[in-house]
């Protein structure tokens, strides 16, 4: 068994090194780039969803958080849960055939809805990055304010940038409604117990991460994917989202306007339902977000979302970004598919 484990880890190492964070771009030169997106993956549940995902033959697989359900301060327990998930046959095949990158959310961070107060975040970081095969000298292992990172795939005019912010490491405590208000008002309307902060000093991202994000948006790219563990465009759900820190949400939108970023799409997880959201920016351009959640987790009480386009889907699912490069424009087909590989939500957009 030990020999097989060494062989499998060697294969995973080679696959992972093909497109490591913040290093030399991979050599993807075709006019087509397919990205699989997933989140909310419970290690104790059956996972038939790997079969249709593997049939997609994607160029990249992104895990957006809750990649295991750890919820512990015991690192031996957390590592055991990673080991159980990473040993699933479907996931092993994905890791062996498709470059895989990831960001954490709360449950794999180690604490439900947790932020900077979680005492084991340093140890948890090392466990996660070990399983994503991050090199020992990676900046993600030592940054004082989180594991945020970026990746590049291909070269101009088909250069894809993936930006992954860390929304856990430095996040201030959430603002709660009272238990009575939640029970009487929010819960009956499928809303969570949180309120937007009115104090601008309350943040998710450190100043250093904001500086890094600004630098990333200045780098040349033909398509940008902002891979957020939490929803960004939806507002007032009462659950965890960028909307709980409205000043930072607006700060990010202002950066897109400041640098005239019109080639960006957002993908997110966390919610246990999937949907497409869209807002119109100050320059009149649409900004789209595909939420894909979860690979195993489901939530029937979908919260209101005034930015939702079409309907939501709340059974096990995965997302696809099918990026099609063409002269003068880039087409992105965003799809949510169920565990049989059937399309449940789809939206085609054009990027400049």
Phi, psi and omega in degrees: 000325181295321179297316180297322180297317180297317179298315181297317179295326177295317177298315180300321180298315180296318179296314185294326183288348182295331183212067184279159187297137172053039177230191185304133181300148174286161185268074177255113189241359180283175180267023188212132180216120184249129182242127172269142182231135178207161178200169172059076188237108184266124186293342183266001185251155175294149189225068179292348186292342180295327183300306178292329178295318179294328179290344179291336182050056184283164177272342183203144174237127180245125171261125190259009176128162191053044182288339162218164175256092185274295175048060183201159170255003178265108186291333175294321177293317179298314180297323177298324179289321173299314181301319180296316181291315183291346178271353179299132183304318180296319179291321177301319179294321178296314180297328183280342186242343188225125174307131187234131178232163183201159172227152178268161167239214189280317188290324175277336168301319174133353183212128179304124181058025185283158177222217189295344182283347183297120191286343185253023186295326179294314178293321179298321178302315183293322178298310181300312185291332173299315183285337172269010173059039177287132180303151183296336180263011181293141177296337179296336181278343188233352178305135182285352185228025171132180185250022179301150185197171176221160179222152173233143179226128177081183181228160180304139008267020182239039186270121181253130176249133174247124180247124182239097175284155175259114184258016185243311195305315185252007188290129176289165181300147179282158179265122185260147164279168177290158179298323179295315181295320178297316183293319186272329188245308190280313182300317178297339179258019178059036178246153182275182189271008187253156178236154175295140175290138172260349178272111184294346179283346179278126189220163169261321186255143174287164176299322179295323178291324175297320178296318177299315181298319177300316179297320180298320182290344178274346182286144181292132177203149179268330173221137177240136175243116173269109184262100186253132179293335179245155177298142182252312185282318181300147182234152168063029176285336184085349174266183179294135177187171174298335182296341176286347175232070190299329179295321179287322176303314180291326178300319178293315178298324178294324177298319178298321177290318183300319182259011178052050180276104181246008184243033186242138170237155182247138169236145183212168180227218168083321199283334189073019163213162181242152180191166171252135177235149182211135171236163174256125182280174182299329180276007179086356181278142176283148174236126188246148174225131172253118173265126179235110183195134356236169178293328173232335190270143183227149180217114187279337184268075184293132182282156175299149177208105184291346179262002180294138174248120183081214186248168174263170177219126190237027169251172183308135186201166171223163182246157178224134165250110178259100185267121183240112182275140177211164180297123173086345181202157176235131180257134176236121175259113179262126184226145169245126182238151180272186186287357172259359181084014180271138181289126178250329176218141179208142180212128176257133179227159175246136179246143178266000000 
